[in-house]
Amino acid sequence: HISGGGSCVRQSDFFGSKAVLNQGVGYSVIIGFGAFFAVFTSFLVWLEKRYVGSRHTSEWFNTAGRNVKTGLIASVIVSQWTWAATILQSSNVAWEYGVSGPFWYASGATIQVLLFGVMAIEIKRKAPYAHTVCEIVKARWGTAAHLVFLAFCFLTNIIVTAMLLLGGSAVVNALTGVNIYAASFLIPLGVIVYTLAGGLKATFLASYIHSVIVHVVLVIFVYLVYTASSELGSPSIIYKRLLEVANKSRICQEPLSHDGQSCGPVSGNYKGSYLTMLSSGGLVFGIINIVGNFGTVFVDNGYWVSAIAARPSSTHKGYLLGGLVWFAVPFSLATSLGLGALALDLPISASEASHGLVPPATAIALMGKGGSVLLLTMLFMAVTSAGSSELIAVSSLCTYDIYRTYINPDASGKQILKVSRGVVLAFGCFMGLFAVILNKAGVSLGWMYLAMGVFIGSAVLPIVFLLLWRKANAIGAILGTIIGCVLGIITWLSVASVEYGRVNLDTTGRNAPMLAGNLVSILTGGAVHAVCSLLWPQNYDWDTTKQITMVEKEKSELPAEEFKEEKLMRAKVWIVKWGVGFTLVIAILWPLLSLPAGQFSEGYFTFWAVIAIAWGTIGSAVIIALPLMESWETIQSVILGMFTNDRLMEKVEELNFKLHTIMVAMPEAERLYLLEKEKAKKKEASELEIHSVPA
């Protein structure tokens, strides 16, 4: 802007003290969306209960009937893994390191989901009726290990929820001026309401709707930056602008630039350019990202809950598809909004960037108020859907691992349902308070994101060994997890002290201490456990984990062959092949192949941008369409039920119930009935084929 003296002066920050939207918009988004989703998802759950006949027991509340198909599981993975950080922090690293930032963010957090597919199949083989990962720990390693891992699982849920609320409240505050403490407390309220009403199934349905909205907004932003915008609008313009911003001849002093803004060559990048994968800062971030995210996938009970809820034949495909579609969210979004902020040369300060304000700055610069509303909506979807899965994760830990294990082992389904709902309410309120405290202490989203692996990384390898290694013993698991965590924290703080001479939020949040702490934590945890297990092997046969029981013994809708060992082994071979294959491609092969390019040419950058656009578009189309196609029969029966006579539905239900009762009483009759049904289907199919063949 032009100063009073007529000379050109650059703003010291982008947002200043004035919000783009008024507070009314902020409050209506937080409270309005929350209320809308509470009513809407509760209505969907009621429809399913009414017209599809789901029984709302405690098992159903916490496991969604263990019958969720591939598309919905993939969509849930995407929305569970799309945190505030996915939208905000990914663009911050694009703003810091250039093209390598979005790539390392996306690849460093996709591989865990792909590899977790192996664990998801193992849980079906070795603990088919478990409700939480800690139940399996107790069955295999006993009470002491159970309590240690319970503490780490809770810590993970608290860290993840804190990051969601920190990112959400910072953006709501910057865009609308809503008090940051009010935002921290109000955001969890809407999530609490719909999670209370419908449990895991409501969370899954809401997650699907959230996924749809996030992907629609993603596609709008990607096309806006690379094709439609009057200021940018093509990869070649962005390429030229990125070269200009990092030019050595730029004057990077007051009043034309301010400390902490992006100006001139990037330190640690090849030729100081934003257009290269040869970036030491980007690589260090990538390693920290990989370690930290192993913790937040493998130690977060939310992913185990989703694996338990999945139909055995859908589990592995759901995780692979979810991981690949999720890759597009940070990669495509940050390659557009993060690099867009640099290309537009916006006066974003380092503090604003670390609080996650790069995407809203670009959205406002390109679209004005409309952009900020879109981004606010997208962010709110991410925070609430990931938040609801954290609520269910904590609720199932408290009900099954504390209440049913230590307080009331003979708890009825009704009692468990009551406790589940009480925990959802209590944890939501606790997290609101905790987010207020963190905001008061000045903790930013970026700091929390880098530090998470130091705290929880040590539990990753012991949890992997839990289901994959017969020799893994309890004492090694306990020692590895605790020693790894303590040594990780000591290393992290020591490096900060030695490198920078002081220990505070600024120095502990820098790359060197974070890298050291993260690596020591995850590697020590695994090494201690492995050594103890080799010295005193357990030689376990998974007998006790298979004996974990359901609370209500419901007759499952799943055919018995879903749990057949050979079928599950085929699924395991499939996920190992594809999961490990894609991991090698996106974490090793892709970055190695992009190194010879050095500083990207215009053609190479255009190709890179086209990959981001295509991946974002195809991923969005798949995740929106697939769950609808898979659940088409259910949707049809609900619509039919809504528009035909309710009395008729009741009669049909009554008839179904009577038939079901007879079948249960006569297993042989049921087998014959199912055989006849199968024959009738085949006959119908063959008749259709005959009719469809032209004469």
C-alpha positions as CSV (number, residue, x, y, z in Angstrom):
1,H,0.0,0.0,0.0
2,I,1.0,3.7,-0.4
3,S,2.2,5.4,2.7
4,G,1.4,9.0,3.7
5,G,4.7,10.2,2.1
6,G,3.6,8.7,-1.3
7,S,6.3,5.9,-1.2
8,C,5.4,2.2,-1.5
9,V,5.3,0.4,1.8
10,R,4.6,-3.4,2.3
11,Q,2.2,-4.5,5.0
12,S,3.9,-6.1,7.9
13,D,1.3,-8.9,7.9
14,F,-1.7,-10.0,5.8
15,F,-4.6,-10.1,8.2
16,G,-3.7,-7.2,10.5
17,S,-6.4,-6.5,13.1
18,K,-9.4,-6.3,10.7
19,A,-11.4,-9.5,10.0
20,V,-12.7,-10.0,6.4
21,L,-16.1,-11.4,7.5
22,N,-18.1,-10.2,10.5
23,Q,-18.5,-12.1,13.7
24,G,-22.1,-13.1,12.8
25,V,-20.8,-15.2,9.9
26,G,-18.3,-16.9,12.3
27,Y,-20.9,-17.8,14.9
28,S,-23.5,-18.9,12.4
29,V,-20.9,-21.3,10.8
30,I,-19.8,-22.7,14.1
31,I,-23.2,-23.1,15.7
32,G,-25.4,-23.3,12.5
33,F,-23.4,-26.0,10.8
34,G,-23.1,-27.9,14.0
35,A,-26.8,-27.9,14.6
36,F,-27.6,-28.7,11.0
37,F,-25.3,-31.8,11.0
38,A,-26.7,-32.9,14.3
39,V,-30.2,-32.9,13.0
40,F,-29.4,-34.2,9.5
41,T,-27.2,-37.1,10.5
42,S,-29.6,-38.1,13.3
43,F,-32.4,-38.1,10.7
44,L,-30.3,-40.3,8.4
45,V,-29.6,-42.8,11.2
46,W,-33.3,-42.8,12.1
47,L,-34.3,-43.5,8.5
48,E,-31.9,-46.4,8.4
49,K,-33.2,-47.8,11.7
50,R,-36.8,-47.3,10.5
51,Y,-36.6,-48.6,6.9
52,V,-33.5,-50.8,6.8
53,G,-34.0,-52.3,10.3
54,S,-30.7,-51.6,12.0
55,R,-30.8,-52.3,15.8
56,H,-29.4,-49.5,17.9
57,T,-27.5,-51.5,20.5
58,S,-24.2,-50.6,22.2
59,E,-22.3,-52.9,19.8
60,W,-23.9,-50.9,16.9
61,F,-23.1,-47.5,18.6
62,N,-19.4,-48.4,18.8
63,T,-18.8,-50.6,15.8
64,A,-21.5,-49.6,13.2
65,G,-22.6,-53.3,12.9
66,R,-19.1,-54.3,11.6
67,N,-20.6,-54.3,8.1
68,V,-19.4,-51.1,6.4
69,K,-18.4,-51.3,2.7
70,T,-15.3,-50.2,0.8
71,G,-16.5,-46.8,-0.5
72,L,-17.8,-45.6,2.9
73,I,-14.7,-46.9,4.7
74,A,-12.4,-45.1,2.2
75,S,-14.5,-41.9,2.6
76,V,-14.3,-42.2,6.4
77,I,-10.5,-42.7,6.2
78,V,-10.2,-39.5,4.0
79,S,-12.4,-37.4,6.3
80,Q,-10.8,-38.8,9.5
81,W,-7.3,-38.1,8.1
82,T,-8.3,-34.6,6.8
83,W,-7.4,-32.5,9.8
84,A,-7.2,-28.8,10.1
85,A,-3.5,-29.4,9.6
86,T,-4.1,-31.1,6.2
87,I,-5.7,-28.0,4.8
88,L,-3.5,-25.4,6.7
89,Q,-0.1,-26.8,7.6
90,S,0.4,-28.3,4.1
91,S,0.2,-24.8,2.6
92,N,2.5,-23.5,5.3
93,V,5.2,-25.9,4.2
94,A,4.5,-25.0,0.5
95,W,5.0,-21.3,1.5
96,E,8.3,-22.3,3.4
97,Y,9.9,-24.8,1.0
98,G,8.1,-24.5,-2.3
99,V,7.0,-27.6,-4.4
100,S,8.7,-30.1,-2.0
101,G,6.5,-29.0,0.9
102,P,3.1,-30.3,-0.4
103,F,4.7,-33.4,-1.8
104,W,6.4,-34.4,1.5
105,Y,3.3,-33.5,3.5
106,A,1.1,-35.8,1.3
107,S,3.5,-38.7,0.8
108,G,4.7,-38.6,4.4
109,A,1.2,-39.0,5.7
110,T,-0.3,-41.4,3.1
111,I,2.0,-44.3,3.5
112,Q,0.8,-45.0,7.1
113,V,-2.8,-45.4,5.9
114,L,-1.7,-47.7,3.1
115,L,0.3,-49.9,5.5
116,F,-2.4,-49.8,8.2
117,G,-4.5,-51.8,5.8
118,V,-2.3,-54.8,6.8
119,M,-3.2,-54.3,10.5
120,A,-6.8,-53.9,9.6
121,I,-6.8,-57.4,8.0
122,E,-4.8,-58.9,10.9
123,I,-7.5,-57.6,13.4
124,K,-10.1,-59.6,11.4
125,R,-8.0,-62.7,11.6
126,K,-6.7,-62.6,15.2
127,A,-9.3,-60.6,17.2
128,P,-12.6,-60.6,15.1
129,Y,-14.8,-59.3,18.0
130,A,-12.5,-56.7,19.6
131,H,-13.8,-53.2,20.0
132,T,-10.5,-51.3,20.6
133,V,-6.7,-51.9,20.1
134,C,-6.2,-51.8,23.9
135,E,-8.6,-54.8,24.4
136,I,-6.2,-56.8,22.2
137,V,-3.2,-55.5,24.3
138,K,-4.9,-56.7,27.5
139,A,-5.8,-60.1,26.0
140,R,-2.2,-60.7,24.9
141,W,0.1,-58.8,27.3
142,G,-2.0,-58.4,30.5
143,T,-3.0,-55.5,32.7
144,A,0.3,-53.5,33.1
145,A,0.8,-53.3,29.3
146,H,-2.9,-52.5,28.9
147,L,-2.6,-49.4,31.2
148,V,0.5,-48.1,29.5
149,F,-1.0,-48.4,26.0
150,L,-4.3,-46.9,27.2
151,A,-2.4,-43.9,28.4
152,F,-0.7,-43.5,25.0
153,C,-3.9,-43.9,23.1
154,F,-5.6,-41.2,25.2
155,L,-2.6,-39.0,24.7
156,T,-2.8,-39.4,20.9
157,N,-6.6,-38.6,20.9
158,I,-5.9,-35.5,23.0
159,I,-3.0,-34.3,20.7
160,V,-5.1,-34.8,17.5
161,T,-8.2,-33.1,18.9
162,A,-6.0,-30.2,20.2
163,M,-4.6,-29.7,16.7
164,L,-8.1,-29.7,15.2
165,L,-9.3,-27.1,17.6
166,L,-6.1,-25.0,17.4
167,G,-6.3,-24.8,13.6
168,G,-10.0,-24.3,13.5
169,S,-10.1,-21.6,16.1
170,A,-7.1,-19.7,14.6
171,V,-8.8,-19.5,11.2
172,V,-12.3,-18.7,12.5
173,N,-10.7,-15.9,14.5
174,A,-8.6,-14.5,11.6
175,L,-11.5,-14.6,9.1
176,T,-14.4,-13.5,11.3
177,G,-13.0,-11.9,14.4
178,V,-14.8,-14.4,16.6
179,N,-13.0,-14.6,20.0
180,I,-10.4,-17.4,19.7
181,Y,-11.3,-18.9,23.1
182,A,-15.1,-18.9,22.3
183,A,-14.3,-20.6,19.0
184,S,-12.1,-23.3,20.8
185,F,-15.0,-24.1,23.0
186,L,-18.0,-23.9,20.6
187,I,-16.5,-26.0,17.7
188,P,-16.7,-29.3,19.6
189,L,-20.4,-28.7,20.6
190,G,-22.0,-29.5,17.3
191,V,-19.8,-32.6,16.9
192,I,-20.9,-33.8,20.4
193,V,-24.6,-33.6,19.5
194,Y,-24.5,-35.8,16.4
195,T,-22.0,-38.3,17.8
196,L,-24.3,-38.6,20.9
197,A,-27.3,-39.3,18.7
198,G,-26.0,-41.9,16.3
199,G,-22.6,-43.2,17.4
200,L,-20.2,-44.5,14.9
201,K,-22.7,-44.9,12.0
202,A,-23.7,-41.2,12.4
203,T,-20.0,-40.3,12.4
204,F,-19.5,-42.3,9.2
205,L,-22.6,-40.7,7.5
206,A,-21.5,-37.3,8.6
207,S,-17.9,-38.1,7.5
208,Y,-19.2,-38.9,4.0
209,I,-21.1,-35.6,3.7
210,H,-18.0,-33.7,5.0
211,S,-15.8,-35.5,2.5
212,V,-18.1,-34.5,-0.3
213,I,-18.0,-30.8,0.7
214,V,-14.2,-30.8,1.3
215,H,-13.6,-32.3,-2.1
216,V,-15.9,-30.0,-4.0
217,V,-14.2,-27.0,-2.4
218,L,-10.8,-28.6,-3.1
219,V,-11.6,-28.9,-6.9
220,I,-12.9,-25.3,-6.9
221,F,-9.7,-23.9,-5.5
222,V,-7.4,-26.0,-7.6
223,Y,-9.1,-25.0,-10.9
224,L,-9.3,-21.4,-9.7
225,V,-5.6,-21.1,-9.2
226,Y,-4.4,-23.0,-12.3
227,T,-7.1,-22.1,-14.9
228,A,-9.8,-19.6,-13.9
229,S,-8.2,-16.8,-11.9
230,S,-7.5,-13.5,-13.6
231,E,-4.3,-12.9,-11.5
232,L,-2.8,-16.4,-11.9
233,G,-4.8,-18.8,-14.0
234,S,-2.0,-20.9,-15.6
235,P,1.0,-23.0,-14.5
236,S,3.3,-20.8,-16.7
237,I,2.3,-17.5,-14.9
238,I,2.7,-19.2,-11.5
239,Y,6.1,-20.6,-12.6
240,K,7.4,-17.1,-13.7
241,R,6.1,-15.5,-10.5
242,L,7.8,-18.1,-8.3
243,L,11.1,-17.4,-10.0
244,E,10.6,-13.7,-9.4
245,V,9.8,-14.1,-5.7
246,A,13.0,-16.1,-5.0
247,N,15.2,-13.8,-7.2
248,K,18.6,-12.9,-5.7
249,S,18.2,-9.3,-6.9
250,R,15.0,-8.6,-4.8
251,I,15.3,-6.0,-2.1
252,C,14.3,-7.8,1.1
253,Q,14.5,-4.9,3.6
254,E,12.1,-2.6,5.3
255,P,9.8,-1.0,4.0
256,L,9.6,-3.3,0.9
257,S,9.7,-6.5,3.0
258,H,9.6,-7.4,6.6
259,D,11.3,-10.0,8.8
260,G,9.7,-13.5,8.4
261,Q,8.1,-12.8,5.0
262,S,8.9,-14.9,1.9
263,C,11.4,-12.8,-0.1
264,G,14.5,-13.7,-2.0
265,P,16.3,-17.1,-2.3
266,V,15.1,-20.0,0.0
267,S,17.9,-21.1,2.3
268,G,18.6,-24.9,2.0
269,N,16.9,-25.1,-1.5
270,Y,18.9,-25.8,-4.7
271,K,19.7,-22.4,-6.3
272,G,17.5,-20.8,-3.6
273,S,14.5,-21.8,-5.7
274,Y,10.9,-22.7,-4.7
275,L,10.8,-24.9,-7.8
276,T,12.9,-27.8,-6.7
277,M,12.7,-31.1,-4.8
278,L,16.4,-30.6,-3.7
279,S,15.4,-28.9,-0.5
280,S,17.0,-29.8,2.9
281,G,14.2,-28.1,4.9
282,G,11.6,-30.0,2.8
283,L,13.4,-33.3,3.4
284,V,13.8,-32.8,7.1
285,F,10.1,-31.9,7.3
286,G,9.3,-35.0,5.3
287,I,11.1,-37.3,7.8
288,I,9.5,-35.6,10.9
289,N,6.1,-35.9,9.1
290,I,6.5,-39.6,8.4
291,V,7.5,-40.4,12.0
292,G,4.8,-38.2,13.6
293,N,2.1,-39.6,11.4
294,F,2.9,-43.3,12.1
295,G,2.1,-42.3,15.7
296,T,-1.2,-40.7,14.9
297,V,-2.4,-43.6,12.7
298,F,-1.2,-46.7,14.6
299,V,-1.7,-45.3,18.1
300,D,-5.0,-43.6,17.4
301,N,-7.8,-45.9,18.3
302,G,-10.0,-44.1,15.7
303,Y,-8.3,-46.1,12.9
304,W,-8.7,-49.3,14.8
305,V,-12.4,-48.5,15.3
306,S,-12.8,-48.0,11.5
307,A,-11.0,-51.2,10.8
308,I,-13.3,-53.1,13.2
309,A,-16.4,-51.5,11.6
310,A,-15.4,-52.5,8.1
311,R,-16.7,-55.6,6.4
312,P,-13.8,-58.1,6.3
313,S,-13.8,-58.2,2.4
314,S,-13.9,-54.4,2.3
315,T,-11.2,-53.6,4.9
316,H,-8.0,-53.7,2.8
317,K,-9.5,-52.1,-0.3
318,G,-11.0,-49.3,1.8
319,Y,-7.7,-48.4,3.4
320,L,-5.7,-48.5,0.1
321,L,-8.3,-46.4,-1.7
322,G,-8.7,-44.0,1.2
323,G,-4.9,-43.4,1.4
324,L,-4.6,-42.7,-2.3
325,V,-7.6,-40.4,-2.4
326,W,-6.4,-38.5,0.7
327,F,-3.0,-37.9,-1.0
328,A,-4.8,-35.4,-3.2
329,V,-6.1,-33.3,-0.4
330,P,-2.8,-31.8,0.9
331,F,-0.9,-32.3,-2.4
332,S,-3.4,-30.6,-4.8
333,L,-4.6,-28.0,-2.3
334,A,-1.2,-26.8,-1.1
335,T,0.2,-27.0,-4.7
336,S,-2.5,-24.5,-5.6
337,L,-3.2,-22.3,-2.4
338,G,0.3,-22.6,-0.9
339,L,2.3,-21.9,-4.1
340,G,-0.5,-19.4,-5.0
341,A,0.4,-17.3,-1.9
342,L,4.0,-17.1,-3.0
343,A,3.1,-16.4,-6.7
344,L,0.8,-13.5,-5.5
345,D,3.7,-12.3,-3.2
346,L,1.2,-11.8,-0.3
347,P,2.6,-10.1,2.8
348,I,2.1,-13.2,5.1
349,S,4.2,-13.2,8.2
350,A,6.0,-16.3,9.6
351,S,3.7,-16.2,12.7
352,E,0.5,-16.1,10.5
353,A,1.9,-19.0,8.4
354,S,2.7,-21.2,11.4
355,H,-0.9,-20.6,12.7
356,G,-2.2,-22.0,9.4
357,L,-3.3,-18.7,7.7
358,V,-1.7,-19.2,4.3
359,P,-4.7,-20.8,2.5
360,P,-7.2,-18.2,3.8
361,A,-4.9,-15.4,2.6
362,T,-4.7,-16.9,-0.9
363,A,-8.5,-17.6,-1.0
364,I,-9.2,-13.9,0.0
365,A,-6.7,-12.5,-2.5
366,L,-8.3,-14.5,-5.3
367,M,-12.0,-14.5,-4.4
368,G,-12.5,-11.9,-1.7
369,K,-15.3,-12.7,0.8
370,G,-16.5,-15.7,-1.2
371,G,-13.1,-17.4,-0.9
372,S,-13.0,-16.9,2.8
373,V,-16.5,-18.4,3.2
374,L,-15.5,-21.4,1.1
375,L,-12.3,-22.0,3.1
376,L,-14.1,-21.5,6.4
377,T,-16.7,-24.1,5.3
378,M,-14.0,-26.6,4.2
379,L,-12.1,-26.2,7.4
380,F,-15.1,-26.6,9.6
381,M,-16.0,-29.8,7.7
382,A,-12.4,-31.1,8.4
383,V,-12.4,-30.2,12.0
384,T,-15.8,-31.6,12.8
385,S,-15.6,-34.9,10.9
386,A,-12.1,-35.8,12.3
387,G,-13.3,-34.5,15.7
388,S,-16.3,-36.9,15.8
389,S,-14.1,-39.9,15.0
390,E,-11.8,-38.9,17.9
391,L,-14.9,-38.7,20.2
392,I,-15.9,-42.2,19.3
393,A,-12.3,-43.5,19.7
394,V,-12.1,-42.1,23.2
395,S,-15.7,-43.3,24.0
396,S,-14.9,-46.9,23.0
397,L,-11.6,-46.8,25.0
398,C,-13.4,-45.6,28.2
399,T,-16.4,-48.0,27.8
400,Y,-14.6,-51.2,26.8
401,D,-11.2,-50.7,28.3
402,I,-12.0,-49.0,31.6
403,Y,-15.7,-49.5,32.4
404,R,-16.2,-53.1,31.0
405,T,-12.7,-54.2,32.0
406,Y,-12.2,-52.8,35.5
407,I,-15.5,-51.5,36.8
408,N,-18.4,-53.6,35.5
409,P,-17.3,-56.7,33.6
410,D,-20.9,-57.9,33.3
411,A,-22.2,-54.6,31.9
412,S,-25.3,-54.9,29.8
413,G,-25.6,-53.2,26.4
414,K,-27.8,-50.4,27.8
415,Q,-25.2,-49.6,30.5
416,I,-22.4,-49.5,28.0
417,L,-24.5,-47.3,25.7
418,K,-25.1,-44.9,28.6
419,V,-21.4,-44.7,29.5
420,S,-20.4,-44.3,25.8
421,R,-22.6,-41.2,25.5
422,G,-21.4,-39.8,28.9
423,V,-17.8,-40.1,27.7
424,V,-18.6,-38.3,24.4
425,L,-20.1,-35.4,26.3
426,A,-17.3,-35.2,28.9
427,F,-14.4,-35.5,26.4
428,G,-15.9,-32.9,24.1
429,C,-16.1,-30.4,26.9
430,F,-12.6,-31.3,28.3
431,M,-11.1,-30.6,24.8
432,G,-12.8,-27.3,24.5
433,L,-11.2,-26.2,27.8
434,F,-7.8,-27.7,26.8
435,A,-7.8,-25.8,23.5
436,V,-8.4,-22.6,25.4
437,I,-5.4,-23.3,27.6
438,L,-3.2,-24.1,24.6
439,N,-4.2,-20.9,22.8
440,K,-3.5,-18.9,26.0
441,A,0.0,-20.5,26.2
442,G,0.7,-19.5,22.5
443,V,1.0,-23.0,21.1
444,S,0.5,-23.0,17.3
445,L,-0.8,-25.7,15.0
446,G,2.6,-26.0,13.3
447,W,4.5,-26.6,16.6
448,M,2.0,-29.2,17.8
449,Y,2.1,-31.0,14.4
450,L,5.9,-31.4,14.5
451,A,6.0,-32.4,18.2
452,M,3.4,-35.2,18.1
453,G,5.8,-37.9,17.0
454,V,8.1,-37.1,20.0
455,F,5.3,-37.9,22.5
456,I,3.7,-40.9,20.9
457,G,6.1,-42.3,18.3
458,S,7.6,-44.8,20.8
459,A,4.3,-46.8,20.9
460,V,4.2,-47.4,17.1
461,L,6.4,-50.5,16.7
462,P,5.2,-52.3,19.8
463,I,1.6,-51.9,18.4
464,V,2.8,-53.3,15.0
465,F,4.5,-56.2,16.8
466,L,1.2,-56.8,18.8
467,L,-0.5,-58.4,15.7
468,L,2.4,-59.3,13.5
469,W,5.1,-60.9,15.6
470,R,4.5,-64.1,17.8
471,K,7.7,-63.5,19.9
472,A,6.8,-59.9,21.0
473,N,6.6,-59.9,24.8
474,A,4.9,-57.7,27.4
475,I,7.9,-56.4,29.3
476,G,9.6,-55.3,26.0
477,A,6.4,-53.5,25.0
478,I,6.1,-51.6,28.3
479,L,9.8,-50.7,28.5
480,G,10.1,-49.8,24.8
481,T,7.1,-47.5,24.9
482,I,8.1,-45.6,28.1
483,I,11.9,-45.5,27.5
484,G,11.4,-44.4,23.9
485,C,9.1,-41.5,24.9
486,V,11.3,-40.3,27.7
487,L,14.5,-40.4,25.6
488,G,12.7,-38.7,22.7
489,I,11.7,-35.8,24.9
490,I,15.2,-35.5,26.5
491,T,16.8,-35.5,23.0
492,W,14.4,-33.0,21.6
493,L,14.9,-30.5,24.5
494,S,18.7,-31.1,24.7
495,V,19.2,-30.4,20.9
496,A,17.2,-27.2,21.2
497,S,19.3,-26.1,24.2
498,V,22.7,-27.0,22.6
499,E,21.8,-25.6,19.1
500,Y,20.1,-22.4,20.2
501,G,21.2,-21.8,23.8
502,R,17.6,-21.7,25.2
503,V,14.5,-23.8,25.4
504,N,11.2,-22.2,24.5
505,L,8.3,-22.6,22.0
506,D,10.4,-21.0,19.2
507,T,13.6,-23.1,19.6
508,T,11.8,-26.4,20.3
509,G,9.7,-25.9,17.2
510,R,12.7,-25.7,14.8
511,N,13.7,-28.6,12.5
512,A,16.8,-30.0,14.1
513,P,15.4,-30.6,17.6
514,M,12.1,-31.9,16.2
515,L,13.9,-34.3,13.8
516,A,16.2,-35.7,16.6
517,G,13.3,-36.1,19.1
518,N,11.0,-37.8,16.6
519,L,13.6,-40.3,15.3
520,V,14.9,-41.2,18.8
521,S,11.3,-41.8,20.1
522,I,10.1,-44.2,17.3
523,L,13.5,-46.1,16.9
524,T,14.2,-46.6,20.6
525,G,10.6,-47.9,21.2
526,G,11.0,-50.5,18.5
527,A,14.6,-51.4,19.3
528,V,14.0,-52.0,23.1
529,H,10.9,-54.1,22.4
530,A,12.7,-56.1,19.7
531,V,15.7,-56.9,21.9
532,C,13.6,-57.9,24.9
533,S,11.4,-60.1,22.7
534,L,14.4,-61.9,21.2
535,L,15.8,-62.5,24.6
536,W,12.5,-63.7,26.2
537,P,10.2,-64.6,23.3
538,Q,6.5,-65.0,24.1
539,N,5.6,-67.5,21.2
540,Y,2.0,-66.4,21.3
541,D,-0.8,-68.2,19.4
542,W,-3.5,-65.4,19.4
543,D,-5.9,-67.7,21.3
544,T,-6.8,-65.2,24.0
545,T,-7.4,-62.4,21.5
546,K,-9.9,-64.6,19.5
547,Q,-11.8,-65.0,22.8
548,I,-12.7,-61.3,23.2
549,T,-16.5,-61.2,23.2
550,M,-19.2,-59.0,22.0
551,V,-21.6,-57.4,24.5
552,E,-24.8,-58.2,22.7
553,K,-24.7,-61.5,20.9
554,E,-26.4,-60.4,17.7
555,K,-26.7,-62.7,14.7
556,S,-24.4,-61.0,12.2
557,E,-25.6,-60.2,8.7
558,L,-22.2,-61.2,7.4
559,P,-21.9,-64.7,5.8
560,A,-19.5,-67.0,7.6
561,E,-17.1,-67.2,4.6
562,E,-16.3,-63.5,5.2
563,F,-14.1,-64.7,8.1
564,K,-12.6,-67.7,6.4
565,E,-8.8,-67.9,6.9
566,E,-8.0,-68.4,3.2
567,K,-10.1,-65.4,2.2
568,L,-8.5,-63.2,4.8
569,M,-5.0,-64.4,3.8
570,R,-5.7,-63.6,0.2
571,A,-6.7,-60.1,1.3
572,K,-3.5,-59.8,3.4
573,V,-1.3,-60.8,0.4
574,W,-3.2,-58.2,-1.7
575,I,-2.8,-55.3,0.7
576,V,0.9,-56.1,1.4
577,K,1.6,-56.1,-2.3
578,W,-0.3,-52.9,-3.2
579,G,0.3,-51.1,0.1
580,V,4.1,-51.7,0.1
581,G,4.2,-51.1,-3.7
582,F,2.5,-47.6,-3.5
583,T,4.6,-46.8,-0.4
584,L,7.8,-47.4,-2.3
585,V,6.5,-45.3,-5.3
586,I,5.4,-42.2,-3.4
587,A,8.0,-42.1,-0.6
588,I,11.1,-43.2,-2.5
589,L,10.8,-43.6,-6.3
590,W,8.9,-40.3,-7.0
591,P,11.2,-38.0,-5.1
592,L,14.3,-39.8,-6.5
593,L,13.0,-39.4,-10.1
594,S,12.3,-35.7,-9.5
595,L,15.9,-34.9,-8.2
596,P,17.6,-34.9,-11.7
597,A,15.3,-32.1,-12.7
598,G,17.1,-29.7,-10.3
599,Q,15.3,-26.4,-10.6
600,F,12.1,-27.3,-12.5
601,S,11.8,-26.1,-16.1
602,E,8.5,-24.5,-17.1
603,G,7.4,-27.7,-18.9
604,Y,8.3,-29.8,-15.9
605,F,6.4,-27.6,-13.5
606,T,3.4,-27.6,-15.8
607,F,3.5,-31.5,-15.7
608,W,3.7,-31.4,-11.9
609,A,0.7,-29.0,-11.7
610,V,-1.3,-31.2,-14.1
611,I,-0.6,-34.3,-11.9
612,A,-1.9,-32.3,-8.9
613,I,-5.1,-31.2,-10.8
614,A,-5.8,-34.7,-12.2
615,W,-5.2,-36.5,-8.9
616,G,-7.5,-34.0,-7.0
617,T,-10.2,-34.3,-9.6
618,I,-10.2,-38.1,-10.0
619,G,-9.9,-38.7,-6.3
620,S,-12.8,-36.4,-5.6
621,A,-15.0,-38.1,-8.2
622,V,-14.3,-41.6,-6.8
623,I,-14.8,-40.7,-3.1
624,I,-18.2,-39.0,-3.9
625,A,-19.6,-41.6,-6.3
626,L,-18.4,-44.9,-4.8
627,P,-20.3,-44.9,-1.5
628,L,-23.5,-44.0,-3.3
629,M,-23.1,-46.8,-5.8
630,E,-22.4,-49.4,-3.1
631,S,-25.3,-48.4,-0.9
632,W,-27.8,-47.9,-3.7
633,E,-30.0,-50.8,-2.6
634,T,-30.2,-49.4,1.0
635,I,-31.0,-45.9,-0.5
636,Q,-33.7,-47.4,-2.7
637,S,-35.3,-49.3,0.2
638,V,-35.3,-46.1,2.3
639,I,-36.9,-44.0,-0.5
640,L,-39.4,-46.8,-1.1
641,G,-40.2,-46.9,2.6
642,M,-40.6,-43.1,2.8
643,F,-43.0,-43.0,-0.1
644,T,-45.1,-46.1,0.5
645,N,-47.5,-46.7,3.3
646,D,-45.9,-47.0,6.7
647,R,-48.5,-49.7,7.6
648,L,-47.3,-51.8,4.7
649,M,-43.7,-51.4,5.9
650,E,-44.7,-52.6,9.4
651,K,-46.4,-55.7,8.0
652,V,-43.3,-56.5,5.9
653,E,-41.1,-56.0,8.9
654,E,-43.3,-58.2,11.1
655,L,-43.2,-60.9,8.4
656,N,-39.4,-60.6,8.2
657,F,-39.1,-60.9,12.0
658,K,-41.3,-64.1,12.1
659,L,-39.3,-65.7,9.3
660,H,-36.0,-64.7,11.0
661,T,-37.2,-66.3,14.3
662,I,-38.1,-69.5,12.5
663,M,-34.8,-69.6,10.7
664,V,-32.8,-69.1,13.9
665,A,-34.7,-72.0,15.5
666,M,-33.9,-74.2,12.5
667,P,-30.3,-73.8,11.3
668,E,-30.8,-76.5,8.6
669,A,-33.9,-74.7,7.3
670,E,-31.9,-71.5,7.1
671,R,-29.2,-73.2,5.1
672,L,-31.8,-74.6,2.6
673,Y,-33.5,-71.3,2.4
674,L,-30.3,-69.5,1.5
675,L,-29.4,-72.1,-1.1
676,E,-32.8,-71.7,-2.7
677,K,-32.4,-67.9,-2.6
678,E,-29.0,-68.2,-4.3
679,K,-30.4,-70.6,-7.0
680,A,-33.3,-68.2,-7.7
681,K,-30.8,-65.3,-8.1
682,K,-28.6,-67.3,-10.5
683,K,-31.7,-68.3,-12.5
684,E,-32.8,-64.7,-12.7
685,A,-29.4,-63.6,-13.9
686,S,-29.2,-66.3,-16.6
687,E,-32.7,-65.4,-17.8
688,L,-31.6,-61.7,-18.0
689,E,-28.5,-62.7,-20.0
690,I,-30.7,-64.7,-22.5
691,H,-33.0,-61.8,-22.9
692,S,-30.2,-59.3,-23.4
693,V,-28.5,-61.4,-26.1
694,P,-29.7,-60.0,-29.5
695,A,-31.5,-62.5,-31.7
